[in-house]
Amino acid sequence: MPTNRKEKVMPLEIVLKRNDPAPLYQQIAEQIKRAIASGHLPAGAQLPTVRRLAAEVGVTRLTVQNAYAELQSSGWIESTVGRGTFVSAQASVQPRWSAASGAATPAAVIGDILQMGRGTGILSFASASPDPQLFPEAEFWAALESQRQRLSEAMSYGPAQGDTGLRIELAAHLAERGLSATPDDLLVVAGVSQGVMLAAQALAQPGDSILIEQPTYVGFLHQLRTLGLQPMAVPVDEEGLRLDVVEQMARAHRIRFFYTIPSFQNPTGYCMSHSHRLQLLELAERYGFYIIEDDLYGWLAYDAEPPLPIKALDAADRVIYISGFSKTLAPGVRLGVMAPPSALRDRLIGLRIAADLGSPLLLQWTLAAFLHRGEFRRHLRRVLPVYQERRDALLAALGQAMPPGVHWTRPRGGLCCWVTLPRPVSVGEIPRLALQQGWAVAPGSIFWTNTDGERNLRLCFGGLTVGQLRRGVEVIAEIVRQQLAFAPVTPASPVEWLPMV
């Protein structure tokens, strides 16, 4: 934030290309972003006045005003009447994975992604989040407003298993995914992350062996570290999950559970085939391990009906099903649902009591009203075409801009795309160089338990407009092209870039 002392206006070197299709104001804004991201303009630095910069660059004042307005709306700068325009304190946040310091631990990555979601001015491919501009504000507010008459009651503790009314609505909600569950079968949790954590605690002790897909959700890798569990990685290839590896490991080790995101996986967008789901269930029953099914992205299907969850095929009661609303509605709706095997339900409720006693009643009642009114279904119908258009725009931009030898997945749903560089090129400096131009991307290595993934990038498209996606891919593709120029390459094989099954 600016102080009361007399600030020194920082010089700007703006070079405009009059024949460039990008508007002049946008060229000015992009160059200022790069100066901020590179550290040339630190937090609190004062920018020239509109009059001065317009004269220096040779454009109208309106052009500079438009550039400053775009920078201010995206959090890069802030203006104070009578004081001037300054670089925002938020804009100096630097993701730790962009540095060559070895600081890209799962906890650091999650913290950085959350921080970037709070007005840092960085346009982010790194966060697998929905667009907050698409949140149904009026409808959700109306559901909240309907609880006014019993506000005092909402300030009390509720059942640890979750409010009965919400569980009734969630049972109907899950029926649309093919799950047959009664309200008593369900447990309300504070989002999928808490549900996965409770399931892992219920099934395993520190030092136990568990199975995970590789690559997998970085948040779960952080939970594994916290719980002291020993992950054994199962790769996916062009046929999908390597079931032969699952069986080999289950035969050789006492596996407590297998964690999977079978529908539109984070980070790859991979979708497990129906036959693989059935075979995985058969292996779980044969070798006595449970399956933790993370179905957070299962509702976001663009090209066909969503695949049935593994839980919907589970005749032997081996699946702990978990879903939530952070990708379909908003991350701030910290509510999710678990449908566990009946033998584990009481154990999970006890762990929930130990964790935080239960979710706030006011939010539970609001979500119950939102679901009961059919607002979630209407919201989903509105946003699916938007995310499909953005998915298509990302894939088209990659096809047009990326150099030969680079491959990427073509997800049929979800919010993630997995990019693979040709050998022997690694991601290396790409995240740092992209950040200097105002774009955050997540390196693939953070989604692996070992040093693999060094040739991968995860690109998320949910929170960016079609125009932003195109511009961002152009920036990243040019950086990739520069990196490829320094080394001879061998194109990636189909197994390495994980086509969808």
Secondary structure as the mmCIF struct_conf table of DSSP 4:
data_model
#
loop_
_struct_conf.conf_type_id
_struct_conf.id
_struct_conf.beg_label_comp_id
_struct_conf.beg_label_asym_id
_struct_conf.beg_label_seq_id
_struct_conf.end_label_comp_id
_struct_conf.end_label_asym_id
_struct_conf.end_label_seq_id
BEND BEND1 ASN A 4 ARG A 5
HELX_LH_PP_P HELX_LH_PP_P1 LYS A 6 LYS A 8
STRN STRN1 VAL A 9 VAL A 9
HELX_LH_PP_P HELX_LH_PP_P2 MET A 10 PRO A 11
TURN_TY1_P TURN_TY1_P1 ARG A 18 ASN A 19
BEND BEND2 ASP A 20 ALA A 22
HELX_RH_AL_P HELX_RH_AL_P1 LEU A 24 ALA A 37
TURN_TY1_P TURN_TY1_P2 SER A 38 GLY A 39
BEND BEND3 HIS A 40 LEU A 41
TURN_TY1_P TURN_TY1_P3 ALA A 43 GLY A 44
HELX_LH_PP_P HELX_LH_PP_P3 ALA A 45 ALA A 45
STRN STRN2 GLN A 46 LEU A 47
HELX_LH_PP_P HELX_LH_PP_P4 PRO A 48 THR A 49
HELX_RH_AL_P HELX_RH_AL_P2 VAL A 50 VAL A 57
TURN_TY1_P TURN_TY1_P4 GLY A 58 GLY A 58
HELX_RH_AL_P HELX_RH_AL_P3 ARG A 61 SER A 73
TURN_TY1_P TURN_TY1_P5 SER A 74 GLY A 75
BEND BEND4 TRP A 76 TRP A 76
STRN STRN3 ILE A 77 THR A 80
TURN_TY1_P TURN_TY1_P6 VAL A 81 ARG A 83
STRN STRN4 GLY A 84 VAL A 87
BEND BEND5 ALA A 89 ALA A 89
HELX_RH_3T_P HELX_RH_3T_P1 GLN A 90 SER A 92
HELX_RH_3T_P HELX_RH_3T_P2 ARG A 96 SER A 98
BEND BEND6 ALA A 99 GLY A 102
HELX_RH_AL_P HELX_RH_AL_P4 PRO A 106 MET A 116
TURN_TY1_P TURN_TY1_P7 GLY A 117 GLY A 119
BEND BEND7 GLY A 121 GLY A 121
STRN STRN5 LEU A 123 SER A 124
BEND BEND8 PHE A 125 ALA A 126
HELX_RH_3T_P HELX_RH_3T_P3 PRO A 132 LEU A 134
BEND BEND9 PHE A 135 PHE A 135
HELX_RH_AL_P HELX_RH_AL_P5 GLU A 137 GLU A 145
TURN_TY1_P TURN_TY1_P8 SER A 146 GLN A 147
HELX_RH_3T_P HELX_RH_3T_P4 ARG A 148 ARG A 150
HELX_RH_AL_P HELX_RH_AL_P6 LEU A 151 ALA A 154
TURN_TY1_P TURN_TY1_P9 MET A 155 MET A 155
BEND BEND10 SER A 156 SER A 156
TURN_TY1_P TURN_TY1_P10 ALA A 160 GLN A 161
HELX_RH_AL_P HELX_RH_AL_P7 THR A 164 ALA A 175
TURN_TY1_P TURN_TY1_P11 GLU A 176 GLY A 178
HELX_RH_3T_P HELX_RH_3T_P5 PRO A 183 ASP A 185
STRN STRN6 LEU A 187 VAL A 189
BEND BEND11 ALA A 190 ALA A 190
HELX_RH_AL_P HELX_RH_AL_P8 GLY A 191 LEU A 203
TURN_TY1_P TURN_TY1_P12 PRO A 206 GLY A 207
STRN STRN7 SER A 209 GLN A 214
BEND BEND12 PRO A 215 PRO A 215
HELX_RH_AL_P HELX_RH_AL_P9 VAL A 218 LEU A 227
TURN_TY1_P TURN_TY1_P13 GLY A 228 GLY A 228
STRN STRN8 GLN A 230 ASP A 237
TURN_TY1_P TURN_TY1_P14 GLU A 238 GLU A 239
STRN STRN9 GLY A 240 LEU A 241
HELX_RH_AL_P HELX_RH_AL_P10 LEU A 243 ALA A 252
BEND BEND13 HIS A 253 HIS A 253
STRN STRN10 ILE A 255 THR A 260
BEND BEND14 SER A 263 PHE A 264
TURN_TY1_P TURN_TY1_P15 ASN A 266 THR A 268
HELX_RH_AL_P HELX_RH_AL_P11 HIS A 274 TYR A 287
TURN_TY1_P TURN_TY1_P16 GLY A 288 GLY A 288
STRN STRN11 TYR A 290 ASP A 294
TURN_TY1_P TURN_TY1_P17 LEU A 296 TRP A 299
STRN STRN12 ALA A 301 ALA A 301
BEND BEND15 TYR A 302 GLU A 305
HELX_LH_PP_P HELX_LH_PP_P5 PRO A 306 PRO A 309
HELX_RH_3T_P HELX_RH_3T_P6 ILE A 310 LEU A 313
BEND BEND16 ALA A 315 ASP A 317
STRN STRN13 VAL A 319 GLY A 324
BEND BEND17 PHE A 325 PHE A 325
TURN_TY1_P TURN_TY1_P18 SER A 326 LEU A 329
TURN_TY1_P TURN_TY1_P19 PRO A 331 GLY A 332
STRN STRN14 GLY A 336 ALA A 339
HELX_RH_3T_P HELX_RH_3T_P7 SER A 342 LEU A 344
HELX_RH_AL_P HELX_RH_AL_P12 ARG A 345 ASP A 356
BEND BEND18 LEU A 357 LEU A 357
HELX_RH_AL_P HELX_RH_AL_P13 LEU A 361 HIS A 372
TURN_TY1_P TURN_TY1_P20 ARG A 373 GLY A 374
HELX_RH_AL_P HELX_RH_AL_P14 GLU A 375 ALA A 401
BEND BEND19 MET A 402 MET A 402
HELX_LH_PP_P HELX_LH_PP_P6 PRO A 403 PRO A 403
TURN_TY1_P TURN_TY1_P21 PRO A 404 GLY A 405
STRN STRN15 HIS A 407 TRP A 408
BEND BEND20 ARG A 412 ARG A 412
STRN STRN16 GLY A 413 GLY A 413
BEND BEND21 GLY A 414 LEU A 415
STRN STRN17 CYS A 416 THR A 420
HELX_LH_PP_P HELX_LH_PP_P7 LEU A 421 PRO A 422
STRN STRN18 ARG A 423 ARG A 423
TURN_TY1_P TURN_TY1_P22 PRO A 424 PRO A 424
TURN_TY1_P TURN_TY1_P23 GLY A 428 GLU A 429
HELX_RH_AL_P HELX_RH_AL_P15 ILE A 430 GLN A 436
TURN_TY1_P TURN_TY1_P24 GLN A 437 GLY A 438
STRN STRN19 TRP A 439 ALA A 440
STRN STRN20 ALA A 442 PRO A 443
HELX_RH_3T_P HELX_RH_3T_P8 GLY A 444 PHE A 447
BEND BEND22 TRP A 448 THR A 451
TURN_TY1_P TURN_TY1_P25 GLU A 454 ARG A 455
STRN STRN21 ASN A 456 CYS A 460
TURN_TY1_P TURN_TY1_P26 GLY A 462 GLY A 463
BEND BEND23 LEU A 464 LEU A 464
HELX_RH_AL_P HELX_RH_AL_P16 VAL A 466 LEU A 484
TURN_TY1_P TURN_TY1_P27 ALA A 485 PHE A 486
BEND BEND24 ALA A 487 ALA A 487
STRN STRN22 THR A 490 THR A 490
HELX_LH_PP_P HELX_LH_PP_P8 PRO A 491 SER A 493
HELX_RH_AL_P HELX_RH_AL_P17 PRO A 494 TRP A 497
#
